[in-house]
Amino acid sequence: MLEVTKLTLGPHDNNVYVVACRHTGDSVVIDASHDAARIVAATAGTTPRAILLTHGDADHIDALAELRGQLGVPVGIHPDDAGRLPAPPDFTLGDGQEVAVGEGTLRVIHTPGHTPGSVCFLLDGTLIAGDTLFPGGPGATRGDRDRFAQIIASIRDKLFVLPDETVVRPGHGADTTIGAERPHLQEWIDRGW
């Protein structure tokens, strides 16, 4: 029911996702990295309804002001990262919240660690993971042991309960699956990153 289009943009190869309902044409943009014009072009043939942010790091919001202006849609982010935006969000995202995209639904999963307000979005066997989970390990916690413990808990308790075949679409780089990453949890803990 929901289709995901991936764009890789900017100097950090950020992944931006357009999630669209095949039946209604409604869509949302997940993250507003770089190049608002390319993101707008990727929404062609759909009716954008919102911009949803996985977190407030600059490389995920660099095009936010321009994109918000061009699409004229509301912006949502977890309240713990809302202060990182150049302007207040139109709404906040909470753990377990469901966001309608036409006839489909995205479920918000709060996964603190990379940032306090990091979230992932679950839809139709796909997890849009932002900077929480990548092939080969968790997102960066900048050497902070407390944040590392937090991201590990987020991954273990909230993401690794998902089915093995769940496709993980991260904020940078290639896709993976929950089943490919779950066996490596202890090695990530042991290495400390």
C-alpha positions as CSV (number, residue, x, y, z in Angstrom):
1,M,0.0,0.0,0.0
2,L,2.9,2.4,0.8
3,E,5.8,2.9,-1.6
4,V,9.1,4.3,-0.5
5,T,11.4,6.3,-2.8
6,K,14.9,6.9,-1.6
7,L,17.1,9.9,-2.6
8,T,20.7,10.2,-1.5
9,L,21.7,13.9,-1.2
10,G,24.5,16.2,0.0
11,P,28.1,15.9,1.1
12,H,27.2,13.3,3.8
13,D,25.2,11.1,1.4
14,N,22.0,11.6,3.4
15,N,19.1,9.4,2.6
16,V,15.8,11.2,2.2
17,Y,12.6,9.2,1.8
18,V,9.3,10.0,0.1
19,V,6.6,7.6,1.4
20,A,3.5,7.6,-0.8
21,C,0.1,5.8,-0.7
22,R,-0.5,4.0,-4.0
23,H,-4.2,4.4,-3.7
24,T,-4.6,8.0,-2.7
25,G,-1.4,9.6,-3.8
26,D,-0.8,11.2,-0.4
27,S,2.8,11.3,0.6
28,V,5.2,12.4,3.4
29,V,8.8,13.4,3.1
30,I,11.1,11.9,5.8
31,D,14.1,14.1,6.5
32,A,15.0,17.3,4.7
33,S,18.7,16.9,3.9
34,H,20.0,18.9,1.0
35,D,18.6,20.0,-2.3
36,A,15.0,21.0,-1.8
37,A,14.4,21.1,-5.5
38,R,15.3,17.4,-5.9
39,I,13.1,16.4,-3.0
40,V,10.2,18.4,-4.4
41,A,10.7,16.7,-7.8
42,A,10.6,13.3,-6.0
43,T,7.1,14.1,-4.7
44,A,5.8,14.8,-8.3
45,G,2.6,12.8,-8.9
46,T,1.8,12.7,-5.1
47,T,0.1,15.1,-2.7
48,P,2.6,15.9,0.1
49,R,1.0,16.1,3.5
50,A,3.9,16.5,5.9
51,I,7.7,16.6,6.5
52,L,8.7,14.1,9.2
53,L,12.1,14.3,10.8
54,T,14.0,11.4,12.3
55,H,16.1,13.8,14.3
56,G,17.4,17.4,14.3
57,D,21.0,17.0,13.2
58,A,22.0,19.7,10.7
59,D,22.7,17.3,7.9
60,H,19.1,16.0,8.1
61,I,17.4,19.5,8.2
62,D,19.6,21.6,5.9
63,A,16.9,22.0,3.3
64,L,14.0,22.2,5.8
65,A,13.2,25.9,5.5
66,E,13.2,25.9,1.7
67,L,11.4,22.6,1.5
68,R,8.7,23.7,4.0
69,G,8.2,26.8,2.0
70,Q,8.0,25.0,-1.4
71,L,5.7,22.2,-0.2
72,G,3.6,24.3,2.2
73,V,3.1,21.3,4.6
74,P,3.5,20.9,8.4
75,V,6.7,19.7,10.0
76,G,6.9,17.1,12.7
77,I,9.7,16.0,15.0
78,H,10.1,14.5,18.5
79,P,9.8,17.2,21.2
80,D,13.3,16.3,22.5
81,D,14.8,17.5,19.2
82,A,12.4,20.3,18.4
83,G,14.7,23.0,19.8
84,R,17.3,22.0,17.2
85,L,15.1,23.3,14.3
86,P,15.5,26.8,12.8
87,A,11.8,27.4,13.5
88,P,9.3,25.6,15.8
89,P,7.7,22.4,14.3
90,D,4.0,22.4,13.5
91,F,3.5,19.2,15.5
92,T,5.5,16.7,17.6
93,L,5.9,13.0,17.2
94,G,5.6,10.6,20.2
95,D,6.5,7.0,20.7
96,G,3.8,4.7,19.4
97,Q,2.0,7.5,17.5
98,E,0.6,6.6,14.2
99,V,0.8,9.0,11.2
100,A,-1.7,8.4,8.4
101,V,-0.3,8.5,4.8
102,G,-3.4,8.0,2.7
103,E,-4.7,4.5,3.5
104,G,-1.4,3.5,5.1
105,T,0.2,4.2,8.4
106,L,3.6,5.0,9.8
107,R,4.3,4.1,13.4
108,V,6.7,6.3,15.3
109,I,9.3,4.5,17.4
110,H,11.3,6.8,19.8
111,T,14.9,5.6,19.8
112,P,17.0,8.0,21.8
113,G,20.8,7.7,21.8
114,H,22.1,9.3,18.6
115,T,20.1,12.4,19.7
116,P,17.6,12.6,22.6
117,G,14.7,12.9,20.1
118,S,15.7,10.4,17.5
119,V,12.8,8.4,16.0
120,C,12.3,5.6,13.5
121,F,9.2,5.1,11.3
122,L,7.8,1.6,10.8
123,L,5.6,0.8,7.7
124,D,4.7,-2.3,5.8
125,G,7.8,-4.4,6.9
126,T,10.2,-1.4,6.4
127,L,11.9,0.6,9.1
128,I,13.1,4.1,8.2
129,A,15.8,4.3,10.9
130,G,17.4,7.7,10.6
131,D,20.8,7.6,12.3
132,T,19.8,5.0,14.9
133,L,20.7,1.7,13.1
134,F,23.1,1.1,10.1
135,P,24.5,-2.0,8.5
136,G,27.2,-2.9,11.0
137,G,26.1,-1.0,14.1
138,P,24.4,1.8,15.8
139,G,24.5,5.5,15.0
140,A,27.2,7.7,16.4
141,T,27.0,8.7,20.1
142,R,30.2,10.8,20.0
143,G,32.0,8.8,22.6
144,D,29.4,9.4,25.3
145,R,28.9,6.2,27.3
146,D,25.4,7.2,28.5
147,R,24.2,7.9,25.0
148,F,25.8,4.7,23.7
149,A,23.9,2.7,26.4
150,Q,20.8,4.5,25.4
151,I,21.1,3.8,21.7
152,I,21.9,0.1,22.5
153,A,18.8,-0.1,24.6
154,S,16.7,1.5,21.9
155,I,17.9,-0.9,19.3
156,R,17.7,-4.0,21.6
157,D,14.3,-3.2,23.1
158,K,12.5,-1.5,20.3
159,L,14.0,-2.5,17.0
160,F,15.3,-6.0,17.5
161,V,11.8,-7.2,18.5
162,L,10.8,-6.6,14.9
163,P,10.7,-9.6,12.4
164,D,14.0,-10.6,10.8
165,E,12.8,-9.7,7.4
166,T,12.1,-6.1,8.3
167,V,14.1,-3.9,5.9
168,V,16.1,-1.2,7.6
169,R,16.5,2.0,5.6
170,P,19.1,4.2,7.4
171,G,19.8,7.9,7.2
172,H,23.0,7.2,5.3
173,G,24.2,4.3,3.1
174,A,22.8,1.0,2.1
175,D,19.8,-0.9,3.4
176,T,20.0,-4.0,5.7
177,T,17.6,-6.1,7.6
178,I,16.8,-6.7,11.3
179,G,17.8,-10.3,10.9
180,A,21.2,-9.4,9.5
181,E,22.0,-7.0,12.3
182,R,20.5,-8.7,15.4
183,P,23.2,-11.3,15.8
184,H,25.9,-8.6,16.1
185,L,24.5,-6.7,19.1
186,Q,26.9,-8.2,21.7
187,E,29.9,-7.4,19.5
188,W,28.8,-3.7,19.2
189,I,28.4,-3.6,23.0
190,D,31.9,-5.1,23.4
191,R,33.6,-2.7,21.0
192,G,31.7,0.3,22.5
193,W,30.4,1.8,19.3
